[in-house]
Amino acid sequence: MVIELFQMAWSKIFSCRHKKCTPLITCRKGQHRSQVAAITGTYFVCLGCGKEFAYDWENMRVIDPEPSRVKILAEKAAQMYAGK
């Protein structure tokens, strides 16, 4: 738990800023898709670190594939701070 919090904080401070990315890539029907591409069928890749990001055309925004992970870590950190 503490290690996960430290890793998350470290990655936020010293992580890739994802400045150089591919254009949006849309998968065709029947084409093999990665986990991220399977979310909406459209994604892009950071050329610096290789991370894939799902993209939602309807809302025109990047989708976080693990939003619950950050929420869980924040709740655990609050519990630790409260002394539970």
C-alpha positions as CSV (number, residue, x, y, z in Angstrom):
1,M,0.0,0.0,0.0
2,V,2.7,2.5,1.0
3,I,4.8,1.3,-1.9
4,E,1.9,1.9,-4.4
5,L,1.4,5.4,-3.0
6,F,5.1,6.2,-3.4
7,Q,5.2,4.8,-6.9
8,M,2.2,6.8,-7.9
9,A,3.7,10.0,-6.4
10,W,7.1,9.3,-8.0
11,S,5.5,8.7,-11.4
12,K,3.5,12.0,-11.2
13,I,6.7,13.9,-10.5
14,F,9.2,12.2,-12.8
15,S,7.1,10.5,-15.4
16,C,7.0,11.0,-19.2
17,R,5.1,14.1,-20.1
18,H,3.7,12.4,-23.3
19,K,4.6,15.3,-25.6
20,K,5.4,13.2,-28.7
21,C,2.5,11.0,-29.6
22,T,1.2,9.2,-32.6
23,P,-1.9,10.5,-34.4
24,L,-5.2,8.8,-33.4
25,I,-5.4,5.2,-34.5
26,T,-8.8,3.6,-35.0
27,C,-9.0,-0.2,-35.2
28,R,-11.0,-1.9,-37.9
29,K,-13.6,-4.6,-37.2
30,G,-12.0,-8.0,-36.7
31,Q,-8.6,-6.4,-36.1
32,H,-6.6,-7.5,-33.0
33,R,-6.9,-4.8,-30.3
34,S,-4.9,-4.2,-27.1
35,Q,-6.7,-3.7,-23.8
36,V,-6.6,0.1,-24.2
37,A,-7.7,0.0,-27.8
38,A,-10.6,-2.3,-26.9
39,I,-12.1,0.4,-24.7
40,T,-13.3,2.7,-27.6
41,G,-11.5,1.3,-30.6
42,T,-9.5,4.5,-30.9
43,Y,-6.2,5.2,-29.2
44,F,-2.8,6.9,-29.5
45,V,0.6,5.9,-28.3
46,C,3.3,8.1,-26.6
47,L,6.5,7.8,-28.6
48,G,8.6,8.6,-25.5
49,C,7.4,5.8,-23.2
50,G,5.2,3.6,-25.3
51,K,2.1,4.0,-23.1
52,E,-1.3,3.7,-24.9
53,F,-4.2,6.0,-24.3
54,A,-7.8,5.3,-25.2
55,Y,-9.6,8.2,-26.9
56,D,-13.4,8.8,-26.9
57,W,-14.5,10.6,-30.1
58,E,-18.0,11.4,-28.8
59,N,-16.7,13.4,-25.8
60,M,-13.4,14.3,-27.5
61,R,-11.2,13.3,-24.5
62,V,-8.7,10.8,-23.3
63,I,-10.1,8.0,-21.2
64,D,-8.2,6.8,-18.1
65,P,-8.2,2.9,-18.3
66,E,-7.7,2.6,-14.5
67,P,-9.7,5.4,-12.8
68,S,-10.7,3.2,-9.9
69,R,-7.1,2.5,-9.0
70,V,-6.4,6.1,-8.2
71,K,-9.6,6.4,-6.2
72,I,-8.8,3.3,-4.2
73,L,-5.2,4.5,-3.4
74,A,-6.6,7.9,-2.4
75,E,-9.1,6.3,0.0
76,K,-6.3,4.1,1.5
77,A,-4.1,7.1,2.0
78,A,-6.9,9.0,3.8
79,Q,-7.4,5.9,6.1
80,M,-3.7,5.8,6.8
81,Y,-3.7,9.5,7.6
82,A,-6.7,9.1,9.9
83,G,-4.9,6.3,11.7
84,K,-7.2,3.4,10.8
